[in-house]
Amino acid sequence: QVQLVESGGGLVQPGGSLRLSCAASGFTSDYYAIGWFRQAPGKEREGVSCISSSDGYTGYVDSVKGRFTISRDNAKNTVYLQMNSLKPDDTAVYYCAAEQRSPPHCRSGSYYSATEYDYWGQGTQVTVSS
């Protein structure tokens, strides 16, 4: 069973930075995609970024391009989301999610939809406020 555990959330001032971690375990295949999502109160869950295990391909939604960077440490089975220049609109619970379908991953818009993913972490709160 795939398990995902997020960490690294917190309170940060506008313009500040945070790095979220997603520790993954239990994959039955070397091919999987991990996505980061966020959900603000009263809003739908929004896909933010995606990374492919097969080739390291990464993708981002327009609202975070140039500010957020997704990366992976294969030795630690961990995916990171470095978030810079944070804005109050970035405030949300952030989730990582995974799916193990065949590659290629993260090339299509479906990877920013929650329905693409089968496994979810518990979420970590990010609050951007002065």
KAPEBEL-V181496 format. One record per run of one state. SS is the DSSP state (a for helix, b for strand, c for the rest). FROM is the first residue (numbers start at 1). LEN is the number of residues. Records with the same first field share a line. If there is no record, write none. Layout:
SS=FROM-LEN ; FROM-LEN
This chain:
c=1-2 ; 8-2 ; 13-5 ; 26-7 ; 40-6 ; 53-5 ; 61-7 ; 77-1 ; 84-4 ; 91-1 ; 100-9 ; 113-1 ; 117-2 ; 121-3 ; 129-2
b=3-5 ; 10-3 ; 18-8 ; 33-7 ; 46-7 ; 58-3 ; 68-6 ; 78-6 ; 92-8 ; 119-2 ; 124-5
a=74-3 ; 88-3 ; 109-4 ; 114-3
